């Protein structure tokens, strides 16, 4: 027999992820979460998340299709957790929906990620964008990952943890992720990410080099927007971002982390595996 708590965990993660990446407009119909963000082309911003399989989500497909047709959008369903929605997936396939973007959801103990990642070279807490707020604490002296004083020959690495999507973090996000719909994402999604959140920015010799976003929800925190400038890849900067985010999450009593990674991104999957992330569930989209 399956464990009901184990079965429910992937669905809770998906609901946390939906809240962490807010849609411009949401509705519920027959247990479905319907999301639409005008101006943003990304699937997660414009897709329907189904209810539990015992609620027979396939019976609500007419309402889902009506919502997206009224918005002038392709009907996009996030079949998640895929392992629990075989009946829904078959119903969508029978209606002519094509399968896209198979994605893995990985989870890790926050403690394991902290253990597997280096101490940041400098963890300087940024002041909140709200006038009059105080910094989270004094800046420690620069140290190497091993904890020794940095030498003049080493690059200067700064790790800044912002409590909101600050102008400099958004500028780095724009530069590291490309133009596409990044400006719209910044305005319509990232500026509305719920607190508590951490926007981690790593600079090398004053240049934006890597970013990540962490959003806490009870005992878990989601990891989003991981990106590293091409010329700085394979230098451990993604580990620095993960380490800073995991320490931030631990301070807020988040016992676990989750993230989403497309199946084809082998290098990213290997990186996450190194620091303790393991398979939780998978999902894909059905689009018509």
N, C-alpha and C positions, 0 to 999 in steps of 0.2 A: 504494500500500500504506500502511496505517496504521502509525504509529510505536508499537511495544509500550510504550515508556516513557511516551509521551504518553497512551496508552490506560489505563495503570495508575495514572496520577496521580489521577484522580477517585476511584478505589476507595480509594487510600491516604488521601485527604482524608476520605472517609466513615468509615474505620476510626479515624482520629484524632479525628473529631468524636464518634464513639460512645464512645471512651475518655474524652474531655473532659467528656462529660455522662453520668456513670455511672448504670447501671441498678441497681436493688436486687437483681435476680436475672438472671443470664444463663445461657444454655445454647447449645451448638452442636449442629446436626443437619444432616447432609449438606452441610456448609459454611456453612449459615445461622447468623447470630448472632441469637438469640432474646432479647428484652429485656422485662422486666416489673418495674415499680416500684409496688407496692401503695400506694394513697393519692395517687398523682400521676396526673392525667388526661391529661397531654400525650402526643401521638402519639409523639414521639421517645423517650419513656421506656417505651413499650409497643408496640413494633413490631419486625418482623423485617427484618434487613438481609441481602440475598442474596449468595451467592458470585459469582465471576466467571461470565460467560455461558457460557464453554466447559465449565463444570461442570454445565450444564443445571439451573439452580435450580428450574425448573418441576417437575422430577421429585421434589423434596423437599417439595412443598406439603402432602402429607398429614401429615407430621411437624410442619410449621409450624402447621397448623390444630389438630392434637391438643394442642399446647402451650398455645395461647391458649384453647381450649375448656376445658381442665382448670383454667385460671386464672379462668374465668368472664368472659372478655373478648371483645369483638369481635376477629376476626382482622384484624390490620393489618400490611400489608407496605409498607416503604419501598422503592419501585422506584427504586433509585439504583445507579450513574448511569443515568438514564432512557434516554440515548442508546445505551447498550450492552445494554439489557434489553427490547427490543421483543418477543422471544418470550415472556418471562415476563409482560410486561404483557398480551399477548394471551391468555395462559392464564388470568390472573386475571380479565380481562374476561369470558371464556367461562364462568367459574365464578360470575359474578354479582357480582363485587367492583365497588364504585363508586369513582370517582376523586376524590380530595380534595387540597386544599392544594398546588397546584403551586408549587414553590420553586426559586429560582435559587441556585447556589453561585458566589460571586465570589472571585477571588484577586487579590492585589496584591503587588508587591515591597515589602518592609518599608522599604527606602530611599526609594521613591517616596512612600509614605504620610508618612514623616518630613518629606520635602521639602515636601509639600503641606499640612502642618498647622502651626499656630503653636506656638512654644515655649509650654509651659504657664505661666500667670501665676505659679503657685507649685507646685512639684513637691516636696511634703513626703513623704518615705518613711515610712510607718507602721511602728512597731515590730511585730514578730511577736507573735501572741497567746501564743506559748510563753514562759513565765516565763524571765527571764534572757537573752533574745535581745537583740541590739543593733539599733539603727536602721541603715538602709542607708547613711546619710550625713547630713551637716549640711544644714539647710534653707538654700537660697539666698535672697537678699533678694527680696521681691516685685518682679516686673517685668511690664510689659505684654507683649502678644504681640510687639510690635516690639522689646522689650528695654529700653525706657526705664523710669525709676522711675515707679511708679504715683502718681497724684495722689489727693488726698482726695475729689475729685468722682466718681471711678470706684468701681464696686462692688468689694468685697473678694471675690476668687475664690481658693479653695483647691483644689488637686488632690492627693488622697491616694492612694497606691498601696499597698494591703494585700497581703501575701503569702498570705492566706487569707480566707475569708468571715467577716470580723469582725462583731461585733454591730451596729456603726453602718452598715456596708455592707448587711447583711441588712435592717436597718430601712429604709434607703433603697430597696432592692429591693422590699420589701413595699409601701411608699407609692407608688412610681412605677409599679408593675405591677398594682396592684389586688389585692383579697383572694382571689378564686377559689381556686386551690390553691397560692398563693404560699408559705404557711407550710410545707406539705408539701414543696414543691420545696426550700425552704431547708434543711430537716432531712434529707431523703432524697437530695438530689442535690448541692446547692451545698456542703454541709459535707463532701462526699466527693470533691470535684473533685481530681484528682491534681496534685501539684507537678511542676514549677514553674508557678505561676499568679499572675496579677495581678488584683486586684479594685480597679478605679479608681472613685473617688468624687469628684465635683466639687461644691463648695459655693459658693453665691453669698450673700454677706453672712451666712454661718453657716447657710444653709438648704440642705438636700440638693437638688441641681438636676439632676444627670445621673450615670449610672453605666455601666460596661461591665466585662466579664470577659474575660481573655485567658489561654489555656492553651497552653503550649509543648509541642511534640512533635517532637524532632529539629530539622530545618531549617525547620519551619513552626509557626505559632501560630494558634489559632482565636480568633475574636471572637464573644462571646456576650453576651446580656442587655443590649444597648444600649437605654437608655431615658432620656428627658429630660422633666422636669416640663413640663406643658403651657404654663404662662406663661413659661417660659424657652426655648421652642423658637425656632429661626431666629436665635439669637444666637451660633452657633458653638460651643456647648458640646459637641455631639457630636464636632466636629472636635478639641476639646481632649482628650476621652476617647480618641479614636483616636490622637492624637499621643502621649499619655502611654503608651498601650499599645504602640504601635509602637516607641517608644524603649526600653521595657522589653524587648520581644522582640528588638530588635537587640543589646542587651547580653547576650542569651543565645544569640546566633548563629542566630537564626531569620531566614532569608532571605526568607520570604514569609508572608503572612497570608491566611486564608480566612474567609469568613462565609457565612451562609445568610439569604436574605431572600425572603419570599413575593412572587410575581410581581406581585400587586396593590398593593404598597406603593411607589407611584411616587416619593414624596418621599424615602424612604430610599434607593432605587436611585440617584436623582440625586445625593444626598449622597455615596454611596460611589464613584460614577463620578468625581466631582470630585477625589478624592484618589488615584485610580489603580486602583480595583478594576474588574476586567473579568470577563466570563463564563468560567467553567470548565466547568460542566455543570449539569444540572437534575435534580430528582427530584420525585416526587409520591407520595402514599400511595394504596394500594388497600385498601378496608375492606369487610368483610362480617360 
